[in-house]
Amino acid sequence: MKQIRQVNIHEAKTHLSALVEQAAAGEPFIIAKAGRPLVVVNPYSLPEPRPRAGFLNDRISIPADFDRMGEDEIANLFGSAL
């Protein structure tokens, strides 16, 4: 198993851009203070997007007259007929 590089805080501040580029390329590193590890910097990967549009395809059906369903009942509730 490959050992993760450890850098002190001063070195991390001085070389942050290069260290971040290396971490993004898959080489994580540890930032330490007085030789004591504090944090691990790893590459960030975006989660896979979850499908949204059409996620209920083939699971439900919508009647052709959906927008007119219950129209008589609604008209009666408001005291007018359409």
Biopython code that builds the backbone (N, CA, C, O; Angstrom):
import numpy as np
from Bio.PDB.StructureBuilder import StructureBuilder

atoms = [
    (1, "MET", "N", (0.850, -1.191, 0.000)),
    (1, "MET", "CA", (0.000, 0.000, 0.000)),
    (1, "MET", "C", (0.888, 1.244, 0.000)),
    (1, "MET", "O", (1.850, 1.339, 0.763)),
    (2, "LYS", "N", (0.549, 2.185, -0.862)),
    (2, "LYS", "CA", (1.335, 3.414, -0.993)),
    (2, "LYS", "C", (1.064, 4.339, 0.194)),
    (2, "LYS", "O", (-0.085, 4.555, 0.578)),
    (3, "GLN", "N", (2.142, 4.880, 0.767)),
    (3, "GLN", "CA", (2.000, 5.797, 1.892)),
    (3, "GLN", "C", (1.629, 7.185, 1.386)),
    (3, "GLN", "O", (2.145, 7.653, 0.371)),
    (4, "ILE", "N", (0.733, 7.827, 2.108)),
    (4, "ILE", "CA", (0.278, 9.169, 1.741)),
    (4, "ILE", "C", (1.317, 10.193, 2.206)),
    (4, "ILE", "O", (1.816, 10.127, 3.329)),
    (5, "ARG", "N", (1.627, 11.132, 1.322)),
    (5, "ARG", "CA", (2.583, 12.186, 1.630)),
    (5, "ARG", "C", (2.054, 13.072, 2.752)),
    (5, "ARG", "O", (0.872, 13.413, 2.781)),
    (6, "GLN", "N", (2.939, 13.439, 3.674)),
    (6, "GLN", "CA", (2.575, 14.333, 4.775)),
    (6, "GLN", "C", (3.366, 15.626, 4.646)),
    (6, "GLN", "O", (4.585, 15.610, 4.470)),
    (7, "VAL", "N", (2.646, 16.759, 4.737)),
    (7, "VAL", "CA", (3.301, 18.067, 4.665)),
    (7, "VAL", "C", (2.893, 18.883, 5.890)),
    (7, "VAL", "O", (1.798, 18.711, 6.427)),
    (8, "ASN", "N", (3.781, 19.768, 6.324)),
    (8, "ASN", "CA", (3.414, 20.619, 7.458)),
    (8, "ASN", "C", (2.584, 21.801, 6.954)),
    (8, "ASN", "O", (2.514, 22.044, 5.749)),
    (9, "ILE", "N", (1.977, 22.508, 7.844)),
    (9, "ILE", "CA", (1.074, 23.598, 7.482)),
    (9, "ILE", "C", (1.800, 24.665, 6.666)),
    (9, "ILE", "O", (1.259, 25.157, 5.676)),
    (10, "HIS", "N", (3.001, 25.021, 7.063)),
    (10, "HIS", "CA", (3.753, 26.051, 6.328)),
    (10, "HIS", "C", (3.994, 25.618, 4.880)),
    (10, "HIS", "O", (3.777, 26.393, 3.949)),
    (11, "GLU", "N", (4.442, 24.382, 4.701)),
    (11, "GLU", "CA", (4.671, 23.872, 3.344)),
    (11, "GLU", "C", (3.358, 23.830, 2.554)),
    (11, "GLU", "O", (3.341, 24.142, 1.364)),
    (12, "ALA", "N", (2.261, 23.445, 3.212)),
    (12, "ALA", "CA", (0.961, 23.385, 2.536)),
    (12, "ALA", "C", (0.535, 24.775, 2.076)),
    (12, "ALA", "O", (0.024, 24.929, 0.966)),
    (13, "LYS", "N", (0.741, 25.791, 2.918)),
    (13, "LYS", "CA", (0.381, 27.162, 2.526)),
    (13, "LYS", "C", (1.258, 27.647, 1.383)),
    (13, "LYS", "O", (0.773, 28.304, 0.461)),
    (14, "THR", "N", (2.544, 27.329, 1.437)),
    (14, "THR", "CA", (3.486, 27.788, 0.429)),
    (14, "THR", "C", (3.235, 27.140, -0.929)),
    (14, "THR", "O", (3.379, 27.791, -1.964)),
    (15, "HIS", "N", (2.859, 25.863, -0.928)),
    (15, "HIS", "CA", (2.728, 25.097, -2.174)),
    (15, "HIS", "C", (1.293, 24.603, -2.394)),
    (15, "HIS", "O", (1.078, 23.564, -3.016)),
    (16, "LEU", "N", (0.326, 25.348, -1.884)),
    (16, "LEU", "CA", (-1.059, 24.874, -1.922)),
    (16, "LEU", "C", (-1.543, 24.554, -3.334)),
    (16, "LEU", "O", (-2.147, 23.504, -3.549)),
    (17, "SER", "N", (-1.292, 25.430, -4.291)),
    (17, "SER", "CA", (-1.770, 25.197, -5.660)),
    (17, "SER", "C", (-1.243, 23.881, -6.223)),
    (17, "SER", "O", (-2.000, 23.088, -6.782)),
    (18, "ALA", "N", (0.038, 23.661, -6.074)),
    (18, "ALA", "CA", (0.640, 22.425, -6.600)),
    (18, "ALA", "C", (0.107, 21.202, -5.863)),
    (18, "ALA", "O", (-0.182, 20.178, -6.482)),
    (19, "LEU", "N", (-0.022, 21.307, -4.549)),
    (19, "LEU", "CA", (-0.539, 20.185, -3.768)),
    (19, "LEU", "C", (-1.977, 19.852, -4.145)),
    (19, "LEU", "O", (-2.342, 18.680, -4.242)),
    (20, "VAL", "N", (-2.792, 20.882, -4.357)),
    (20, "VAL", "CA", (-4.188, 20.654, -4.740)),
    (20, "VAL", "C", (-4.250, 19.996, -6.115)),
    (20, "VAL", "O", (-5.051, 19.086, -6.330)),
    (21, "GLU", "N", (-3.418, 20.443, -7.038)),
    (21, "GLU", "CA", (-3.377, 19.824, -8.371)),
    (21, "GLU", "C", (-3.007, 18.348, -8.261)),
    (21, "GLU", "O", (-3.613, 17.509, -8.928)),
    (22, "GLN", "N", (-2.025, 18.023, -7.432)),
    (22, "GLN", "CA", (-1.609, 16.634, -7.244)),
    (22, "GLN", "C", (-2.733, 15.812, -6.617)),
    (22, "GLN", "O", (-2.973, 14.674, -7.020)),
    (23, "ALA", "N", (-3.420, 16.391, -5.631)),
    (23, "ALA", "CA", (-4.530, 15.678, -4.992)),
    (23, "ALA", "C", (-5.647, 15.436, -6.002)),
    (23, "ALA", "O", (-6.233, 14.354, -6.032)),
    (24, "ALA", "N", (-5.945, 16.436, -6.828)),
    (24, "ALA", "CA", (-6.987, 16.293, -7.846)),
    (24, "ALA", "C", (-6.617, 15.206, -8.854)),
    (24, "ALA", "O", (-7.495, 14.565, -9.432)),
    (25, "ALA", "N", (-5.325, 15.005, -9.059)),
    (25, "ALA", "CA", (-4.858, 13.974, -9.990)),
    (25, "ALA", "C", (-4.796, 12.599, -9.330)),
    (25, "ALA", "O", (-4.366, 11.632, -9.958)),
    (26, "GLY", "N", (-5.220, 12.503, -8.071)),
    (26, "GLY", "CA", (-5.273, 11.200, -7.407)),
    (26, "GLY", "C", (-4.177, 10.934, -6.408)),
    (26, "GLY", "O", (-3.979, 9.790, -6.000)),
    (27, "GLU", "N", (-3.451, 11.972, -6.000)),
    (27, "GLU", "CA", (-2.393, 11.806, -5.011)),
    (27, "GLU", "C", (-2.758, 12.580, -3.740)),
    (27, "GLU", "O", (-2.345, 13.729, -3.579)),
    (28, "PRO", "N", (-3.525, 11.965, -2.839)),
    (28, "PRO", "CA", (-3.933, 12.673, -1.620)),
    (28, "PRO", "C", (-2.714, 12.980, -0.740)),
    (28, "PRO", "O", (-1.652, 12.376, -0.892)),
    (29, "PHE", "N", (-2.894, 13.925, 0.173)),
    (29, "PHE", "CA", (-1.821, 14.253, 1.105)),
    (29, "PHE", "C", (-2.413, 14.597, 2.463)),
    (29, "PHE", "O", (-3.604, 14.882, 2.591)),
    (30, "ILE", "N", (-1.562, 14.563, 3.461)),
    (30, "ILE", "CA", (-1.954, 14.868, 4.837)),
    (30, "ILE", "C", (-1.308, 16.185, 5.229)),
    (30, "ILE", "O", (-0.128, 16.407, 4.958)),
    (31, "ILE", "N", (-2.081, 17.064, 5.868)),
    (31, "ILE", "CA", (-1.517, 18.289, 6.432)),
    (31, "ILE", "C", (-1.332, 18.031, 7.928)),
    (31, "ILE", "O", (-2.256, 17.619, 8.629)),
    (32, "ALA", "N", (-0.116, 18.285, 8.389)),
    (32, "ALA", "CA", (0.224, 18.025, 9.787)),
    (32, "ALA", "C", (0.683, 19.304, 10.471)),
    (32, "ALA", "O", (1.161, 20.239, 9.829)),
    (33, "LYS", "N", (0.530, 19.321, 11.773)),
    (33, "LYS", "CA", (1.023, 20.434, 12.593)),
    (33, "LYS", "C", (1.925, 19.831, 13.661)),
    (33, "LYS", "O", (1.498, 18.992, 14.454)),
    (34, "ALA", "N", (3.172, 20.269, 13.669)),
    (34, "ALA", "CA", (4.173, 19.751, 14.606)),
    (34, "ALA", "C", (4.275, 18.228, 14.497)),
    (34, "ALA", "O", (4.432, 17.528, 15.497)),
    (35, "GLY", "N", (4.180, 17.730, 13.253)),
    (35, "GLY", "CA", (4.308, 16.298, 13.024)),
    (35, "GLY", "C", (3.050, 15.486, 13.296)),
    (35, "GLY", "O", (3.024, 14.278, 13.058)),
    (36, "ARG", "N", (2.007, 16.147, 13.794)),
    (36, "ARG", "CA", (0.753, 15.445, 14.117)),
    (36, "ARG", "C", (-0.245, 15.630, 12.972)),
    (36, "ARG", "O", (-0.633, 16.761, 12.682)),
    (37, "PRO", "N", (-0.666, 14.552, 12.320)),
    (37, "PRO", "CA", (-1.614, 14.669, 11.204)),
    (37, "PRO", "C", (-2.921, 15.326, 11.650)),
    (37, "PRO", "O", (-3.493, 14.980, 12.684)),
    (38, "LEU", "N", (-3.377, 16.289, 10.835)),
    (38, "LEU", "CA", (-4.625, 16.987, 11.152)),
    (38, "LEU", "C", (-5.732, 16.662, 10.158)),
    (38, "LEU", "O", (-6.849, 16.328, 10.552)),
    (39, "VAL", "N", (-5.419, 16.761, 8.863)),
    (39, "VAL", "CA", (-6.436, 16.539, 7.836)),
    (39, "VAL", "C", (-5.842, 15.795, 6.645)),
    (39, "VAL", "O", (-4.640, 15.850, 6.384)),
    (40, "VAL", "N", (-6.714, 15.104, 5.938)),
    (40, "VAL", "CA", (-6.332, 14.439, 4.693)),
    (40, "VAL", "C", (-7.021, 15.183, 3.555)),
    (40, "VAL", "O", (-8.220, 15.454, 3.623)),
    (41, "VAL", "N", (-6.281, 15.509, 2.530)),
    (41, "VAL", "CA", (-6.841, 16.169, 1.342)),
    (41, "VAL", "C", (-6.913, 15.115, 0.243)),
    (41, "VAL", "O", (-5.895, 14.585, -0.202)),
    (42, "ASN", "N", (-8.142, 14.824, -0.185)),
    (42, "ASN", "CA", (-8.406, 13.824, -1.221)),
    (42, "ASN", "C", (-9.064, 14.489, -2.410)),
    (42, "ASN", "O", (-9.658, 15.559, -2.276)),
    (43, "PRO", "N", (-8.964, 13.862, -3.581)),
    (43, "PRO", "CA", (-9.684, 14.413, -4.728)),
    (43, "PRO", "C", (-11.185, 14.306, -4.491)),
    (43, "PRO", "O", (-11.662, 13.339, -3.897)),
    (44, "TYR", "N", (-11.917, 15.298, -4.955)),
    (44, "TYR", "CA", (-13.371, 15.315, -4.817)),
    (44, "TYR", "C", (-13.979, 14.781, -6.103)),
    (44, "TYR", "O", (-13.570, 15.159, -7.201)),
    (45, "SER", "N", (-14.940, 13.916, -5.958)),
    (45, "SER", "CA", (-15.639, 13.439, -7.149)),
    (45, "SER", "C", (-17.122, 13.744, -6.978)),
    (45, "SER", "O", (-17.711, 13.494, -5.926)),
    (46, "LEU", "N", (-17.700, 14.282, -8.026)),
    (46, "LEU", "CA", (-19.123, 14.608, -7.998)),
    (46, "LEU", "C", (-19.937, 13.325, -7.990)),
    (46, "LEU", "O", (-19.592, 12.367, -8.681)),
    (47, "PRO", "N", (-21.018, 13.297, -7.214)),
    (47, "PRO", "CA", (-21.868, 12.102, -7.230)),
    (47, "PRO", "C", (-22.541, 11.959, -8.590)),
    (47, "PRO", "O", (-22.790, 12.943, -9.286)),
    (48, "GLU", "N", (-22.825, 10.722, -8.949)),
    (48, "GLU", "CA", (-23.535, 10.475, -10.199)),
    (48, "GLU", "C", (-24.901, 11.145, -10.132)),
    (48, "GLU", "O", (-25.623, 10.974, -9.149)),
    (49, "PRO", "N", (-25.266, 11.908, -11.164)),
    (49, "PRO", "CA", (-26.581, 12.557, -11.138)),
    (49, "PRO", "C", (-27.689, 11.511, -11.183)),
    (49, "PRO", "O", (-27.615, 10.528, -11.921)),
    (50, "ARG", "N", (-28.703, 11.748, -10.385)),
    (50, "ARG", "CA", (-29.839, 10.836, -10.375)),
    (50, "ARG", "C", (-30.783, 11.220, -11.504)),
    (50, "ARG", "O", (-31.063, 12.401, -11.706)),
    (51, "PRO", "N", (-31.269, 10.239, -12.231)),
    (51, "PRO", "CA", (-32.194, 10.570, -13.314)),
    (51, "PRO", "C", (-33.488, 11.151, -12.757)),
    (51, "PRO", "O", (-34.043, 10.624, -11.792)),
    (52, "ARG", "N", (-33.964, 12.225, -13.358)),
    (52, "ARG", "CA", (-35.202, 12.845, -12.892)),
    (52, "ARG", "C", (-36.282, 12.810, -13.974)),
    (52, "ARG", "O", (-37.373, 12.282, -13.755)),
    (53, "ALA", "N", (-35.974, 13.372, -15.133)),
    (53, "ALA", "CA", (-36.982, 13.457, -16.186)),
    (53, "ALA", "C", (-37.326, 12.050, -16.657)),
    (53, "ALA", "O", (-36.449, 11.270, -17.027)),
    (54, "GLY", "N", (-38.590, 11.750, -16.636)),
    (54, "GLY", "CA", (-39.046, 10.445, -17.098)),
    (54, "GLY", "C", (-38.800, 9.316, -16.130)),
    (54, "GLY", "O", (-38.842, 8.152, -16.526)),
    (55, "PHE", "N", (-38.545, 9.623, -14.865)),
    (55, "PHE", "CA", (-38.228, 8.566, -13.911)),
    (55, "PHE", "C", (-39.398, 7.641, -13.622)),
    (55, "PHE", "O", (-39.196, 6.559, -13.070)),
    (56, "LEU", "N", (-40.624, 8.034, -13.981)),
    (56, "LEU", "CA", (-41.779, 7.158, -13.785)),
    (56, "LEU", "C", (-42.305, 6.573, -15.094)),
    (56, "LEU", "O", (-43.398, 6.007, -15.133)),
    (57, "ASN", "N", (-41.525, 6.712, -16.161)),
    (57, "ASN", "CA", (-41.946, 6.130, -17.439)),
    (57, "ASN", "C", (-42.269, 4.657, -17.253)),
    (57, "ASN", "O", (-41.558, 3.940, -16.549)),
    (58, "ASP", "N", (-43.328, 4.218, -17.881)),
    (58, "ASP", "CA", (-43.765, 2.819, -17.847)),
    (58, "ASP", "C", (-44.220, 2.357, -16.465)),
    (58, "ASP", "O", (-44.474, 1.167, -16.277)),
    (59, "ARG", "N", (-44.330, 3.251, -15.505)),
    (59, "ARG", "CA", (-44.806, 2.867, -14.174)),
    (59, "ARG", "C", (-46.195, 3.425, -13.895)),
    (59, "ARG", "O", (-46.953, 2.851, -13.113)),
    (60, "ILE", "N", (-46.527, 4.535, -14.529)),
    (60, "ILE", "CA", (-47.852, 5.126, -14.358)),
    (60, "ILE", "C", (-48.383, 5.527, -15.721)),
    (60, "ILE", "O", (-47.630, 5.654, -16.686)),
    (61, "SER", "N", (-49.679, 5.723, -15.786)),
    (61, "SER", "CA", (-50.251, 6.240, -17.021)),
    (61, "SER", "C", (-51.165, 7.406, -16.662)),
    (61, "SER", "O", (-51.818, 7.407, -15.618)),
    (62, "ILE", "N", (-51.197, 8.391, -17.546)),
    (62, "ILE", "CA", (-52.015, 9.580, -17.328)),
    (62, "ILE", "C", (-53.096, 9.590, -18.401)),
    (62, "ILE", "O", (-52.785, 9.549, -19.592)),
    (63, "PRO", "N", (-54.368, 9.646, -17.992)),
    (63, "PRO", "CA", (-55.444, 9.641, -18.983)),
    (63, "PRO", "C", (-55.378, 10.873, -19.889)),
    (63, "PRO", "O", (-54.895, 11.931, -19.487)),
    (64, "ALA", "N", (-55.866, 10.714, -21.102)),
    (64, "ALA", "CA", (-55.851, 11.804, -22.078)),
    (64, "ALA", "C", (-56.660, 13.001, -21.598)),
    (64, "ALA", "O", (-56.330, 14.139, -21.932)),
    (65, "ASP", "N", (-57.719, 12.766, -20.816)),
    (65, "ASP", "CA", (-58.565, 13.861, -20.336)),
    (65, "ASP", "C", (-58.184, 14.304, -18.921)),
    (65, "ASP", "O", (-59.025, 14.814, -18.181)),
    (66, "PHE", "N", (-56.934, 14.111, -18.553)),
    (66, "PHE", "CA", (-56.469, 14.437, -17.205)),
    (66, "PHE", "C", (-56.816, 15.861, -16.795)),
    (66, "PHE", "O", (-57.261, 16.091, -15.670)),
    (67, "ASP", "N", (-56.618, 16.813, -17.694)),
    (67, "ASP", "CA", (-56.842, 18.214, -17.352)),
    (67, "ASP", "C", (-58.325, 18.569, -17.224)),
    (67, "ASP", "O", (-58.655, 19.687, -16.830)),
    (68, "ARG", "N", (-59.210, 17.651, -17.546)),
    (68, "ARG", "CA", (-60.649, 17.926, -17.441)),
    (68, "ARG", "C", (-61.323, 17.033, -16.403)),
    (68, "ARG", "O", (-62.534, 17.117, -16.199)),
    (69, "MET", "N", (-60.539, 16.181, -15.751)),
    (69, "MET", "CA", (-61.117, 15.259, -14.759)),
    (69, "MET", "C", (-61.706, 16.045, -13.588)),
    (69, "MET", "O", (-61.070, 16.966, -13.075)),
    (70, "GLY", "N", (-62.891, 15.691, -13.175)),
    (70, "GLY", "CA", (-63.539, 16.317, -12.029)),
    (70, "GLY", "C", (-64.036, 17.721, -12.287)),
    (70, "GLY", "O", (-64.378, 18.437, -11.346)),
    (71, "GLU", "N", (-64.083, 18.128, -13.540)),
    (71, "GLU", "CA", (-64.468, 19.504, -13.850)),
    (71, "GLU", "C", (-65.898, 19.812, -13.404)),
    (71, "GLU", "O", (-66.157, 20.919, -12.931)),
    (72, "ASP", "N", (-66.834, 18.868, -13.539)),
    (72, "ASP", "CA", (-68.217, 19.114, -13.109)),
    (72, "ASP", "C", (-68.300, 19.297, -11.590)),
    (72, "ASP", "O", (-68.992, 20.190, -11.101)),
    (73, "GLU", "N", (-67.598, 18.453, -10.864)),
    (73, "GLU", "CA", (-67.607, 18.561, -9.397)),
    (73, "GLU", "C", (-66.998, 19.888, -8.941)),
    (73, "GLU", "O", (-67.506, 20.529, -8.021)),
    (74, "ILE", "N", (-65.928, 20.284, -9.580)),
    (74, "ILE", "CA", (-65.286, 21.552, -9.217)),
    (74, "ILE", "C", (-66.202, 22.728, -9.522)),
    (74, "ILE", "O", (-66.314, 23.656, -8.721)),
    (75, "ALA", "N", (-66.856, 22.692, -10.679)),
    (75, "ALA", "CA", (-67.781, 23.765, -11.051)),
    (75, "ALA", "C", (-68.922, 23.844, -10.031)),
    (75, "ALA", "O", (-69.330, 24.939, -9.644)),
    (76, "ASN", "N", (-69.432, 22.701, -9.599)),
    (76, "ASN", "CA", (-70.515, 22.697, -8.587)),
    (76, "ASN", "C", (-70.041, 23.274, -7.260)),
    (76, "ASN", "O", (-70.799, 23.959, -6.573)),
    (77, "LEU", "N", (-68.802, 23.004, -6.901)),
    (77, "LEU", "CA", (-68.264, 23.540, -5.642)),
    (77, "LEU", "C", (-68.217, 25.068, -5.657)),
    (77, "LEU", "O", (-68.405, 25.718, -4.628)),
    (78, "PHE", "N", (-67.966, 25.627, -6.835)),
    (78, "PHE", "CA", (-67.869, 27.084, -6.952)),
    (78, "PHE", "C", (-69.163, 27.720, -7.425)),
    (78, "PHE", "O", (-69.223, 28.927, -7.662)),
    (79, "GLY", "N", (-70.209, 26.893, -7.563)),
    (79, "GLY", "CA", (-71.524, 27.421, -7.893)),
    (79, "GLY", "C", (-71.731, 27.802, -9.328)),
    (79, "GLY", "O", (-72.599, 28.625, -9.619)),
    (80, "SER", "N", (-70.966, 27.237, -10.245)),
    (80, "SER", "CA", (-71.216, 27.527, -11.660)),
    (80, "SER", "C", (-70.935, 26.264, -12.469)),
    (80, "SER", "O", (-70.118, 25.430, -12.079)),
    (81, "ALA", "N", (-71.603, 26.143, -13.565)),
    (81, "ALA", "CA", (-71.398, 25.004, -14.450)),
    (81, "ALA", "C", (-70.632, 25.479, -15.671)),
    (81, "ALA", "O", (-70.864, 26.573, -16.186)),
    (82, "LEU", "N", (-69.712, 24.632, -16.124)),
    (82, "LEU", "CA", (-68.903, 24.990, -17.306)),
    (82, "LEU", "C", (-69.591, 24.553, -18.571)),
    (82, "LEU", "O", (-69.066, 24.767, -19.664)),
]
sb = StructureBuilder()
sb.init_structure("model")
sb.init_model(0)
sb.init_chain("A")
sb.init_seg("    ")
for serial, (resi, resn, name, xyz) in enumerate(atoms, 1):
    if name == "N":
        sb.init_residue(resn, " ", resi, " ")
    sb.init_atom(name, np.array(xyz, "f"), 0.0, 1.0, " ", f" {name:<3s}", serial, name[0])
structure = sb.get_structure()
